[in-house]
Amino acid sequence: MFANFGFTESYVQIRVDELLREAQNDRIADLVAGPRRPWRLRVAGWLKATAEWVEGQPQASIARAEA
């Protein structure tokens, strides 16, 4: 039943290392992307800009650059 115990241990260690690598890559990608505005704020900004444009008071373009 436990004839492949060594193989099982090595497989578990390989899988854990792989998952840790993936988590590290995700963390680095999040750091590179930087903080993002929540979706609701972006949609609200677009709606506000569109409403101002419709009312004849354009303040800025609808597509805004995010810092």
C-alpha positions as CSV (number, residue, x, y, z in Angstrom):
1,M,0.0,0.0,0.0
2,F,2.8,2.4,0.9
3,A,5.3,1.1,-1.7
4,N,5.5,4.5,-3.4
5,F,5.7,6.6,-0.3
6,G,8.9,8.3,-1.5
7,F,7.3,9.1,-4.8
8,T,4.3,10.6,-3.1
9,E,6.5,12.8,-0.8
10,S,8.4,14.1,-3.8
11,Y,5.3,14.7,-5.8
12,V,3.7,16.7,-3.0
13,Q,6.9,18.8,-2.6
14,I,7.0,19.4,-6.4
15,R,3.3,20.5,-6.3
16,V,3.8,22.8,-3.3
17,D,6.8,24.4,-5.0
18,E,4.8,24.9,-8.2
19,L,1.9,26.5,-6.3
20,L,4.3,28.8,-4.4
21,R,5.9,29.9,-7.7
22,E,2.4,30.7,-9.1
23,A,1.5,32.7,-6.0
24,Q,4.8,34.6,-6.2
25,N,4.2,35.4,-9.9
26,D,0.7,36.6,-9.2
27,R,2.0,38.9,-6.4
28,I,4.6,40.3,-8.7
29,A,2.0,40.9,-11.4
30,D,-0.2,42.7,-8.9
31,L,2.7,44.9,-7.8
32,V,3.6,45.8,-11.4
33,A,-0.1,46.6,-12.3
34,G,-0.3,49.0,-9.3
35,P,-3.4,50.1,-7.6
36,R,-6.5,50.2,-9.7
37,R,-9.7,52.1,-9.3
38,P,-12.7,49.9,-8.6
39,W,-15.0,49.2,-11.6
40,R,-17.8,51.2,-10.1
41,L,-15.8,54.4,-9.9
42,R,-14.7,54.0,-13.5
43,V,-18.3,53.5,-14.7
44,A,-19.4,56.4,-12.6
45,G,-16.7,58.7,-14.1
46,W,-17.7,57.7,-17.6
47,L,-21.4,58.3,-16.9
48,K,-20.7,61.7,-15.3
49,A,-18.6,62.7,-18.3
50,T,-21.3,61.5,-20.7
51,A,-24.0,63.4,-18.8
52,E,-21.8,66.6,-18.9
53,W,-21.3,66.1,-22.6
54,V,-25.0,65.6,-23.2
55,E,-25.9,68.7,-21.1
56,G,-23.3,70.8,-23.1
57,Q,-20.7,71.1,-20.4
58,P,-17.8,68.9,-21.5
59,Q,-15.1,69.0,-18.9
60,A,-12.8,66.3,-20.3
61,S,-12.9,63.4,-22.7
62,I,-14.7,60.3,-21.7
63,A,-11.7,58.1,-22.0
64,R,-9.3,59.2,-19.2
65,A,-5.8,58.1,-18.4
66,E,-5.4,56.4,-15.1
67,A,-2.3,57.0,-13.0
